[in-house]
Amino acid sequence: MASFSTTLKTSWLLCLGLVILALLAPKQADAHMAMLYPTPRGGYGTKDFDGRIHVFIDYQGFKFPCGGYPKGPTTKLKAGQVVPVRFWTPELKNVHSLPKGKMSEARHGGGMCEFSLSYDGGKSFHVIGSYTKTCPDAFYEWPVKIPANVPSCTQPGKCLFSWSWTANLVPQYYHNCADVSIQGVKNGKLPTQMMKMFDFKAKGVKGGVTFPGDGKSHERGVGPSKAEIAKNTH
């Protein structure tokens, strides 16, 4: 039979371990990335703001598409407009300007960000821009142009601006949707390239996928290159 002192020591070590886990767990989950602008469903500043919006698809029931969140506020956009996309992390203290000081953000080495439009409430997503290697990063804006020849979309709940991210250091897939209305052109067309989907449980979705990045796990990257900005805003 174990002595009282041994049992007490074991209990103390167990309690200490639980305390350490409790302190570490939020830090591991709280610094991930989410879209800040356009304002996504469940995003910062909305009435349905969920502090878990930054987690990856399939984590504790976080669903595809759009995290499973209900319709959010509508951002008005126009065909040909350049959208200054920004990202949010719980470490971001002032959402009204780009951060200047030090800030930890779980960028998972960067990877591939795609920006897409959906006109059917998330059944299909048409790619309008992408950034690779250094995306995402809350220290920068990531400009993306709404194609000049897209049709109008004004039906509430159907029109979405989407961000998706396939990380570099871990096989995780992040995805947010902003409700938008788009003033487009008559007889317009959506791009034919469809959004890539990886690393969550769904028919036809491949797992274990990562994309080349900059390798910076929690550090600020160099931001979007001039070449990629030009590509996404031409």
C-alpha positions as CSV (number, residue, x, y, z in Angstrom):
1,M,0.0,0.0,0.0
2,A,1.4,3.4,-0.9
3,S,2.3,5.7,1.9
4,F,0.4,8.9,2.7
5,S,3.4,11.0,1.6
6,T,3.8,9.1,-1.7
7,T,0.1,9.6,-2.4
8,L,0.3,13.3,-1.5
9,K,3.3,13.7,-3.7
10,T,1.6,12.0,-6.6
11,S,-1.6,14.1,-6.2
12,W,0.5,17.3,-6.1
13,L,2.4,16.4,-9.3
14,L,-0.9,15.5,-11.0
15,C,-2.4,18.9,-10.0
16,L,0.7,20.7,-11.2
17,G,0.5,18.9,-14.5
18,L,-3.1,19.9,-15.0
19,V,-2.3,23.5,-14.1
20,I,0.5,23.5,-16.7
21,L,-1.8,22.0,-19.4
22,A,-4.5,24.6,-18.6
23,L,-2.0,27.4,-19.0
24,L,-0.5,26.1,-22.2
25,A,-3.6,24.9,-24.0
26,P,-5.2,28.4,-24.6
27,K,-1.8,29.7,-25.9
28,Q,-1.7,26.9,-28.5
29,A,-5.2,27.6,-29.8
30,D,-5.7,31.3,-29.2
31,A,-3.2,32.7,-31.7
32,H,-4.4,31.2,-34.9
33,M,-5.5,33.3,-37.9
34,A,-9.0,34.4,-39.1
35,M,-10.2,36.9,-41.6
36,L,-10.9,40.3,-40.1
37,Y,-12.0,42.2,-43.3
38,P,-14.3,41.7,-45.0
39,T,-16.1,40.9,-41.8
40,P,-16.7,37.2,-41.7
41,R,-19.5,35.2,-40.2
42,G,-18.8,34.8,-36.5
43,G,-16.0,37.3,-36.8
44,Y,-14.7,40.0,-34.6
45,G,-17.1,42.9,-34.1
46,T,-20.2,40.9,-35.1
47,K,-23.1,40.1,-32.8
48,D,-22.3,36.4,-33.2
49,F,-18.6,36.8,-32.5
50,D,-17.0,33.5,-31.6
51,G,-13.5,33.5,-30.1
52,R,-12.9,30.2,-31.8
53,I,-13.3,31.5,-35.3
54,H,-9.6,31.2,-35.8
55,V,-9.5,27.4,-35.5
56,F,-9.2,25.0,-38.4
57,I,-12.0,23.0,-40.0
58,D,-13.0,19.8,-38.1
59,Y,-11.5,21.1,-34.8
60,Q,-14.1,20.5,-32.1
61,G,-17.0,20.6,-34.6
62,F,-15.8,23.6,-36.6
63,K,-17.6,23.0,-39.9
64,F,-17.2,23.5,-43.6
65,P,-18.3,25.8,-45.2
66,C,-17.9,29.0,-43.2
67,G,-17.4,27.4,-39.9
68,G,-21.1,26.6,-39.7
69,Y,-21.9,30.1,-38.6
70,P,-25.2,31.9,-39.5
71,K,-25.4,34.8,-41.9
72,G,-23.4,37.9,-40.7
73,P,-23.2,41.6,-41.6
74,T,-23.1,42.4,-45.3
75,T,-20.1,44.1,-46.9
76,K,-20.9,46.0,-50.2
77,L,-18.5,45.4,-53.0
78,K,-18.3,46.2,-56.7
79,A,-16.9,44.4,-59.7
80,G,-13.4,45.7,-60.3
81,Q,-12.9,46.8,-56.7
82,V,-9.7,46.0,-54.9
83,V,-10.5,44.6,-51.4
84,P,-7.9,45.2,-48.7
85,V,-8.2,41.9,-46.9
86,R,-6.9,41.8,-43.3
87,F,-6.5,39.1,-40.8
88,W,-7.3,38.8,-37.1
89,T,-5.7,36.9,-34.2
90,P,-6.6,37.1,-30.5
91,E,-3.2,38.8,-29.9
92,L,-4.3,41.8,-32.1
93,K,-5.1,44.7,-29.7
94,N,-6.2,47.3,-32.1
95,V,-8.2,46.1,-35.1
96,H,-8.5,49.6,-36.6
97,S,-4.8,49.8,-37.8
98,L,-2.1,47.4,-38.7
99,P,0.1,46.3,-35.7
100,K,3.5,47.8,-35.4
101,G,5.0,46.2,-32.3
102,K,5.7,42.6,-31.5
103,M,2.9,40.1,-31.6
104,S,2.7,36.3,-31.6
105,E,0.6,34.8,-34.3
106,A,0.3,31.1,-35.1
107,R,1.1,31.3,-38.8
108,H,2.1,27.7,-39.1
109,G,4.9,28.6,-41.5
110,G,2.6,30.5,-43.9
111,G,1.3,28.4,-46.8
112,M,-1.3,29.1,-49.5
113,C,-4.2,31.5,-49.1
114,E,-7.1,31.5,-51.6
115,F,-9.8,34.1,-51.9
116,S,-13.0,33.1,-53.6
117,L,-16.6,34.1,-54.3
118,S,-19.7,32.0,-53.8
119,Y,-23.0,32.9,-55.3
120,D,-24.8,29.8,-54.0
121,G,-24.4,30.1,-50.2
122,G,-21.2,28.0,-50.0
123,K,-22.0,25.1,-52.3
124,S,-19.3,26.2,-54.7
125,F,-16.4,28.7,-54.5
126,H,-14.8,30.4,-57.5
127,V,-11.2,31.6,-56.9
128,I,-10.4,35.3,-57.6
129,G,-7.0,35.5,-56.0
130,S,-4.3,33.7,-54.1
131,Y,-1.1,34.4,-52.1
132,T,1.5,31.8,-51.3
133,K,4.4,31.2,-48.9
134,T,4.0,34.2,-46.5
135,C,0.2,34.2,-46.2
136,P,-1.6,34.8,-43.8
137,D,-0.2,37.5,-41.6
138,A,-2.0,40.1,-39.5
139,F,0.8,42.7,-39.9
140,Y,-0.2,43.4,-43.6
141,E,-3.1,44.0,-46.0
142,W,-3.5,41.4,-48.7
143,P,-5.3,43.2,-51.6
144,V,-7.6,41.1,-53.8
145,K,-9.5,42.4,-56.8
146,I,-13.1,41.5,-57.5
147,P,-13.0,40.6,-61.2
148,A,-14.4,43.4,-63.4
149,N,-16.7,41.0,-65.3
150,V,-18.5,39.2,-62.4
151,P,-22.3,39.3,-62.3
152,S,-24.2,41.0,-59.6
153,C,-25.1,39.1,-56.4
154,T,-27.5,40.6,-53.9
155,Q,-29.5,37.7,-52.5
156,P,-28.9,37.6,-48.7
157,G,-27.1,34.5,-47.5
158,K,-26.1,33.4,-51.0
159,C,-23.3,35.9,-51.8
160,L,-20.0,35.1,-50.0
161,F,-16.4,36.4,-50.1
162,S,-14.2,33.5,-48.8
163,W,-10.7,33.0,-47.4
164,S,-9.1,29.6,-47.2
165,W,-5.7,28.6,-46.0
166,T,-3.7,25.4,-46.3
167,A,-0.8,25.7,-43.8
168,N,2.8,24.9,-44.3
169,L,4.0,23.3,-41.0
170,V,0.8,21.3,-40.2
171,P,-1.9,19.7,-42.4
172,Q,-4.7,22.0,-41.3
173,Y,-7.3,23.9,-43.4
174,Y,-8.7,27.2,-42.3
175,H,-11.8,28.8,-43.9
176,N,-13.9,31.9,-43.2
177,C,-16.8,33.5,-45.2
178,A,-18.0,37.1,-45.3
179,D,-21.5,37.9,-46.5
180,V,-21.3,40.4,-49.3
181,S,-23.5,42.1,-52.0
182,I,-21.8,42.6,-55.3
183,Q,-22.6,45.2,-57.9
184,G,-21.6,43.4,-61.0
185,V,-22.1,43.6,-64.8
186,K,-24.9,42.3,-67.0
187,N,-24.2,38.8,-68.4
188,G,-21.1,38.6,-66.2
189,K,-19.3,35.3,-65.4
190,L,-17.6,33.9,-62.4
191,P,-14.0,32.5,-62.7
192,T,-13.8,28.8,-63.6
193,Q,-11.0,27.9,-61.1
194,M,-12.5,26.3,-58.0
195,M,-11.3,26.7,-54.5
196,K,-8.9,23.9,-53.3
197,M,-10.0,21.9,-50.2
198,F,-7.8,19.7,-48.1
199,D,-7.3,18.3,-44.6
200,F,-10.9,17.9,-43.4
201,K,-13.3,15.0,-43.4
202,A,-15.5,15.2,-46.5
203,K,-16.0,13.2,-49.7
204,G,-13.2,13.7,-52.1
205,V,-11.1,15.9,-49.8
206,K,-7.5,14.8,-49.5
207,G,-5.8,14.7,-46.1
208,G,-2.2,15.2,-45.0
209,V,-1.6,18.1,-47.4
210,T,0.7,21.1,-46.7
211,F,1.9,23.9,-48.9
212,P,5.4,25.5,-49.1
213,G,5.7,28.5,-46.8
214,D,8.2,30.7,-45.1
215,G,8.7,28.5,-42.1
216,K,7.9,31.2,-39.5
217,S,5.7,29.5,-36.9
218,H,4.7,32.4,-34.7
219,E,6.8,35.2,-36.1
220,R,5.9,38.1,-38.5
221,G,6.7,37.3,-42.1
222,V,7.8,39.6,-44.9
223,G,4.3,40.1,-46.2
224,P,2.9,39.9,-49.7
225,S,5.5,40.4,-52.5
226,K,5.1,43.2,-55.1
227,A,4.7,40.6,-57.8
228,E,1.9,38.8,-56.0
229,I,0.1,42.1,-55.2
230,A,0.3,43.0,-58.9
231,K,-1.0,39.6,-59.8
232,N,-4.0,39.9,-57.5
233,T,-4.9,43.5,-58.3
234,H,-4.5,43.7,-62.1
